[in-house]
């Protein structure tokens, strides 16, 4: 599965980091459709998620639908040029704007330093259909489902995938619980 879904310019959106449905499709594709999963490439794809917290959209709109709605908003407001968008959204690192789309979810729009993809979008914090999770939790849960996939989850199995990702082993039961809960969300 190509994780670089066709996103219309000037949008920059990372569905593997911010879209639950896309993450589930990614896992399904890696476990059911790929004859052999290249672990090294898989780990590279997952490492692009970073290591901070992230907001994940869990609503029913597809990644492409979200991007199209954001682009339509920008078209209506005549903000498809980098100059007009940066004037509206702001140019400083802490500047951003939040808009709502058709399902009531809210999206953060932020200037990105790229000539073609200068509108970075991601779910707004505390928005409808959005939950916050550590990126390392998503990476651990995703890799667990792709490589191990057992119903009975053990700390040893979780630590096997964390080592592959270059992460330290789990020591805190709260981290074990968070990853286990994310695995169940991704299975659902």
C-alpha positions in Angstrom: 0.0 0.0 0.0 1.3 3.4 -0.9 1.1 5.6 2.2 1.4 8.7 0.0 -2.3 8.9 -0.8 -3.2 11.3 -3.6 -3.6 14.6 -1.7 -4.5 17.6 -3.8 -2.1 20.5 -3.8 -1.6 22.8 -1.9 -2.5 20.5 1.0 0.0 18.6 3.1 -1.7 15.9 5.1 -0.2 12.7 6.8 -3.1 10.2 7.0 -0.8 7.5 8.5 -0.4 9.8 11.5 -3.8 11.5 11.6 -6.5 9.3 10.1 -7.7 6.2 12.0 -9.4 4.7 8.9 -6.3 5.1 6.9 -4.1 3.5 9.6 -6.5 0.5 9.7 -6.3 0.2 5.9 -2.5 0.4 6.1 -2.4 -2.4 8.7 -4.9 -4.5 6.8 -3.0 -4.1 3.6 0.3 -5.0 5.3 -1.2 -8.2 6.9 -3.7 -9.4 4.3 -2.6 -8.1 0.9 1.2 -8.0 0.9 2.7 -11.4 0.2 5.9 -10.4 2.1 6.1 -7.3 4.2 9.6 -5.6 4.0 10.2 -5.0 7.7 12.9 -2.3 7.0 10.6 -0.3 4.8 7.7 -0.8 7.1 9.8 0.6 10.0 10.9 3.6 7.9 7.2 4.4 7.1 6.2 4.2 10.8 9.2 6.2 12.0 7.9 9.1 9.9 5.1 9.4 12.5 7.6 11.1 14.9 7.7 10.7 18.7 5.4 13.4 20.1 1.7 13.3 20.7 -0.7 13.4 17.8 -4.4 14.0 17.2 -6.1 11.2 15.2 -9.4 11.7 13.3 -11.8 8.8 13.8 -14.8 10.0 11.8 -16.2 8.6 8.6 -14.8 11.0 6.1 -11.9 9.6 3.9 -8.5 11.3 3.8 -9.2 12.5 0.3 -12.7 13.9 1.3 -11.2 15.9 4.1 -8.5 17.4 1.9 -11.1 18.2 -0.8 -13.3 20.0 1.7 -10.3 22.0 3.0 -9.3 22.9 -0.5 -12.8 24.0 -1.3 -12.8 26.2 1.8 -9.5 27.8 0.6 -10.9 28.3 -2.9 -14.0 30.0 -1.5 -11.8 32.4 0.5 -9.4 32.9 -2.4 -6.5 31.5 -0.5 -4.9 29.0 -2.9 -1.7 31.0 -3.2 1.0 30.8 -0.6 1.0 34.6 -0.2 -2.8 34.8 0.5 -2.8 31.7 2.7 0.2 32.9 4.8 -1.4 36.3 5.2 -4.5 34.6 6.6 -3.0 31.8 8.7 0.1 33.6 9.8 3.8 33.0 9.2 5.2 32.4 12.7 5.7 28.8 14.0 2.8 29.3 16.5 0.3 30.7 14.0 -2.6 28.6 12.8 -6.3 28.7 12.0 -9.0 26.2 12.7 -11.9 25.5 10.4 -14.9 23.1 10.6 -15.9 20.7 7.8 -19.1 18.9 6.9 -19.1 16.3 9.7 -18.5 18.9 12.4 -14.9 18.0 12.9 -12.4 20.8 13.2 -9.1 21.0 11.4 -6.0 23.0 12.1 -4.4 24.8 9.1 -0.9 25.9 9.4 1.7 27.4 7.0 4.3 24.8 5.8 7.6 25.7 4.2 7.0 24.0 0.9 6.4 25.7 -2.5 3.7 23.3 -3.6 2.3 21.9 -0.3 2.1 24.9 2.0 -1.2 24.2 3.8 -0.4 21.7 6.5 -3.6 20.2 7.9 -4.3 18.0 10.9 -7.2 17.4 13.3 -7.7 20.2 15.8 -7.1 19.3 19.5 -10.4 18.2 21.3 -12.3 18.3 18.0 -15.3 16.1 17.3 -14.2 12.6 16.2 -10.6 13.2 17.4 -8.5 11.6 20.1 -5.0 12.3 21.2 -2.3 9.6 21.5 1.4 9.3 21.6 2.9 8.6 18.2 5.0 5.9 19.7 1.8 4.2 20.9 0.4 4.2 17.3 3.8 2.9 15.9 4.0 0.1 18.5 0.4 -1.0 18.1 0.6 -0.9 14.3 3.8 -2.9 14.1 2.4 -5.4 16.7 -0.7 -6.0 14.6 1.4 -6.4 11.4 4.2 -8.6 12.7 2.8 -10.5 15.7 -0.9 -10.1 15.5 -1.8 -12.5 18.3 -5.0 -11.9 20.2 -3.3 -12.4 23.6 -1.0 -9.4 24.0 2.1 -9.8 26.2 4.6 -7.2 27.3 7.4 -9.4 25.8 5.7 -9.2 22.3 5.1 -5.5 22.6 8.8 -5.1 23.5 9.8 -7.1 20.5 8.2 -4.6 18.1 9.5 -1.6 20.2 13.0 -2.9 19.8 12.5 -3.1 16.0 11.4 0.6 16.1 14.5 1.6 18.1 12.4 2.3 21.2 13.2 1.3 24.8 11.3 -1.6 26.3 8.1 -0.9 28.2 8.5 -0.6 31.9 5.4 1.3 32.9 2.1 -0.6 33.1 0.4 2.6 31.9 2.3 2.5 28.6 1.4 -1.2 28.2 -2.3 -0.3 28.7 -2.1 2.5 26.2 -0.6 0.3 23.5 -3.0 -2.5 24.3 -6.0 -0.1 24.0 -4.6 1.3 20.7 -4.3 -2.3 19.4 -8.0 -2.9 20.2 -9.0 0.4 18.6 -7.1 -0.6 15.4 -8.7 -4.0 15.4 -12.2 -2.6 15.8 
